[in-house]
């Protein structure tokens, strides 16, 4: 007899960061205020995932994630966890709410595995059991960024995703400083977060290429579809699609217009179901693929790492944001070794209930 869903739970929590993450024209983040999504089954199994709402990106908040789970719950209660078609239909019955739906999908996958006495690692660990992690280096004063980069490299990361776009000369100087410090031992690429214009982008990208960057993420505003296609055709730097590719439908549009070279898939907004679908589609179209982070804490990092282990993920993936956290919910740390993350070794880590009680925000400490 299969297990059925008896409860869907959203637990908001807050983890302090080491400093502030800044990106784009004015966005910033000083704490990870996320939601732990749990799907309870009548056999006692519990699947869980992390929803990292980003108001400036998706329009979600912790309150809206919890509310969306409550809205979808009546259609989920009593459903057999093995009825993936029905569960996918419920998840897809609302639009937007990306991280709420993404976390629900991952929690359903987790619950399904546990109901059958397996784990997500049994179901989803791919052939790339060691993967290359990258670190998101947020915008800050020069000395602060260089210091953070040094700490991250010392912690075992060898790829830096440098947030740029507010001050071009500052960006170039920083990139040159990083290149002078680490040479070819550390790969560098940029995330412009849609801050450039078609007029200045060619010069900026050429300068970034000369400074040693390998690719750039979303240099132009997403709404400028034809201009983005034109910029990519110039071949100045390989272009990563992130904000332009929230959904499988978005990816189809980008492929039709030929705007990107590499797809950044984020399990936080796509869950496992759509992430796997987008991976297959991107590789069939000849795109490179990386797995991104929405400033995930440990649980979200584990889920993203499982996706990064899949065949067809060709680029470094954003799996080291945990180094930016002062605290985490897991029973142990996620560690890196000389540019690699051992995904298979993460299977021993779980959410620590004592830590969850300490950091949850709903008053049920």
N, C-alpha and C positions, 0 to 999 in steps of 0.2 A: 504494500500500500504506500503510495507516495504521500509526502508531507504537504500540508496546505498552509498558506499564510494566515497568521492570526493577529499580527500587529506590525505596523510600520512606524518607526520612531525616528525623530530628529533631535539630536542633542547638540546645542550650540556650545562651543568652547573657544577659549582665547589663549594663544601661546605668544609670549613676547618675543620680539626679534632683537638681534644684536644690531642696533642702529635702524635706520629707515631705508627702505627700498624705494627709489624714485625712478620714474621712467616717463617717456613721452613728453608732452608739453607742460604737464603739471601734476601728473598722478603720483601718489606716494602711498606707502604702506608701512606702518610701524608695529603691527601685530597681525598674527594669523588668526582672524576671527572666522572660524569655519564651523561646519555642522557634521557631526558623526551620524550617518544614516544607518539604521539597523532594521533588518527584515527578520522578524521572528516567525518560526514555523511551529506547527502543533506537535512536532516530535522533539522540540527543545533546541533545534538548530537555530543559529543566529548568523546571518550574513551581514557584513558591514562594509562601509566605504566612506570616504571623505568628500564632502562638498565644499569647495572653496569659493564662496560667492565673491564677485568682483563688481561692485556697483558701477564703476567707471567703464567697465568693459561689457558686461552682460546685463547690467541693470538689476542684479540680484543682491539681496542682503541675507543675513542669517535668518531674519524673521520671514522673508519671502520664501526661503527654502523650506523652513518648517511648515509654513502655510501651504505650500504646494504639495508637500508630502501628505498633509491632512486632507487636502482636496482629492488626491488620487487614492487615498486609503480605501474608501468604500468599494471601489472597483477592484481592489487587490485582495481584500479579505476573503478568505475561503478558496482562493484560486490555487490549484495544484502547482507547486513550484516547477514541475516538469513541463507545464503548459506554456512553453516559450512564446508561441504565437499570440496567445491571449495576453500575456504579460507585456510583450513588445507593443501590442495594440494599445494597452492602457498607458504605457510610458509615452507613446507617440500621440496620444489623444490631446495633448496640449503642445503649444509651440513655445519657442524661446525657453526660459527657465533652464538654461543649459546645464549648470552644475547640479541642480536638483535632479534632473532626469539622468544625467551621467552617473551620479553617485547611486541613484536608485538601481540603475542597470547593473553596476558593479556589485552592489549588495545582493541583488537577486542571483547573479552568477555565483557569488560566495555561498549564499544560502543553499543553492542547488547542489554545489559540490559537497558541502558539509552534510546535507541530508543523505547523500550517498556514500558517506564515510570517506570522502576525499577532501583535498584542499585545492585552492586556486592554483597552487604550484603543480599539482598532479594534472590539472586540466589545461593550464595556459603557459607553463614554462616552455619557451621555444628553444631552438638549437643554439642560440647565442647566449650561453649561460654566463658569460662575462661581457659587459658592455662598457663603452666609453661614456662617462658622465661629463656634462658641462655645468658650469656655474653661471648664474645670472648676476653680473656685476652692475649694480644700479648706479645712477647718476649721483655724484657727490663731488666735493672738492678733490682736487688732484691727489693730494697726500692721502686722503681717506680711501680713495679707490685703489691706489697702489698698495696701501697697507692691507686692505681686504684681499686683494689679489694674492699678495704674499702669503697670507694666512690660508687661503684656499689651496694654493699650490702646495704648501707645506702639509696640508691635510690629504694630499694625494690626487687632486683634480688637475688635469692637464689641458682643459678646454675652457675658455672664457667667452661667454656671450656678453659683449659690452653694450650697455644701453647708451645710445647717443641721440642727438637731435636738438639739443637746446643751445649749445654753443659749438659751432663747427671747429674753430681753432682749438678749443679745449679738448674736443674729441680727438683730433689728429695728434695733438701733443701727447695725450694719454696713450693712444695706440702706439705711438713711436717709443714712448717710455717702456711700455710693456714688451714690445718687440726687442728693445735693447736689453732689457733685463733677462728675458727668457729665451730669446732666439727662436729656433724651431722646436724647442722642447714643449712649448705651449701653443696650441692652436687658438687663434683669435677670430671671432666674427662679430658683426654688429647687429643690433636691433634698433631700428630707427623709429618704430612705433608710429608710422604714418606722418612724420614731422617734416619731410622734405617737399619741395615743389618740383614740377617737371623742369622748370628753368634751372634750378640749382642742383638737382639730383645727379646729372651726368658728371659734373665737376667734383661733387662730393664723393660719389662712388669711385671715380678714378683715383682720387687722392687716398681713399681707404684701401683700394687695391694696392697702390704703390707702397702704402704703409704696412702691408702684410696681412690684411684681412682676407679670409677665404670666401665669405659670402655675407649677404645682408638680408635682414628680415624686414619686410613691409616698409620700404623707403617712402612710398607715396600713400596718400589717403585711399582707403579701400574704394570709396565711391568713384574715384577717377579710373574707371575700368580700362578705357581705351588708352589713356596715358600710361597706365601701368604696363599694358601690353607693349606699347612703344618703347618704354624704358628697358624692358626685358630683352627686346629684340636688339638693342644696342650691345648687349653682351659684356657690359662693364664688370659686373660681378654676378655670380649666381644669386637668384632671389628666392627667399623663403616665404612661403605663404602661411600665415597664422591667422590674423584677424580677418583675412579674406576667406578663410576656409573653416568656419564654425561647424558646418554640417556637410553630409555627403552631397546635398544639392548644391551647396556653395562650391564644393570641389568640382562638380561637373561644369559649372559656369566658368571657373578659372581655367579648366582644361580647354574649354571651347575657345576662349579668348587667348590662351597661351601666355599667361601672366607670370608663371612661377616655374622654378627649376627644382625646388625642394618643398615637400609638404611637412609642416609641423603639426603632428596629431597630438591632441591633448586628451588623455583619458578622463581628465576632470570634467570636460564638457561633452565628451562623446560616449563615455562608458566603454565597455569592452566590445559590445555588439557593433556599434557604428565605427569604432576605431579599427577593428579588424576589417570591416568592409572598406573603409577609406584606404587602409594599407594596401589591400589587394588592388583597388582601382588605381591608386597612384603608381604602383609598381608596373601594372599593365600599361600605363601611359608613359612609362619611362622616367618618372620623377624619382629623385632621391627622397628619403623619408627619415625624419627624426621624431622622437617622442618628446613633447614639451611638458613643462610644469606650470601650474597656475599658482606658484608659490606654495606648493604642497608641503604638508608636514609628513611625518614618517609613513603613515598608512597610505596616503596618496602616492608617495614615492614608491612604495612597494608595488602598487598597482601599475604605475607608469613603467616601472622596471620590468614587470612581466610583459608588458607590451613591447618594450625595447628589445626583449629577448627574441622576438619573432623574426623569422626569415624575411628579409626584405627591408628591414630597418638598416639603412646604410650610413647614417651620420651620427655623431655624438648626440646624446639625449640629455635633457635637463633634469638630472636626477640627484643634484647635490644641494638643493635649497635648504635641506635640513641643517647645513652648516651655518645658515643664517639664523636659526632658531636658538633661543636661550634654553628652551625646554621642549620636550616632545611627549607624546602619549605612549610610545612604544616601550616594551620591556627591556630594550637594549638599543645601542646606537647603530646607525647605518654608517659604515666606514668605507674608505676608498684606499686603493693601493696602487701607487705609481701609474695613475691614469685609468684605472679600471674599477668597476663595481662588480662584485661577484653576486649575481642575481640569485643563484641557487641557494646561497648561504642565508638569504633573507627569510627563508621559510620558517625559521625558529622564532621570529619576532611577532608579537601580538600586541594588541592594545592593553595597556596596564590599567586595570580598573581603579586602582588607587590614584594614579595620575589623572585619570579622567575625572574623578570626583573633585580633584584639586582645581582643575582648570575649566570645568563646565560652567556655563553662564545661566542656566535655567533655575538656579536655586535649589537643586536636588543634590547638594554636596554631601 
